[in-house]
């Protein structure tokens, strides 16, 4: 059995006819860029009444993202939104990528320390940033490995 496949049209040698339209060439790649980095950070940013979380590599490849509407700007509401956004973004990662997050970076409009406190995560001031690590409770609720660094800044 001889099978012949074409994409987007007939080949010029179908049944000896030269007037058949030729196929449309496929793009070289339809997938988004692939990162060459071994770093995968989860960025959580508060803007315009929503908290967006995106798992990105330093070279700009985004692997998953989630957005959560924030009902109020108090630390308790922001903590709930952060926990929800992080868990949704992690759920969007496939297979081993969900376990490959190397850091969480927070940009919560200056309320990072209060929000982490609401989540039961201790913070340490470090130069112009705040440093913390994912707690066991936060790991159970979000899927980010316990001990993963959390820092503030963009």
Secondary structure, DSSP 8 states (H G I E B T S, - for coil): ------SSS--TTGGG-SSS-------S--S------S--EEEEEEETTEEEEEEE-TTS-EEEEEEEE-S--SHHHHHHHHHHHHHHHHHHS-GGGGG---EEEEESTT-HHHHHHHTT---EEETTEEEEE--HHHHHHH---TT-EEEE--
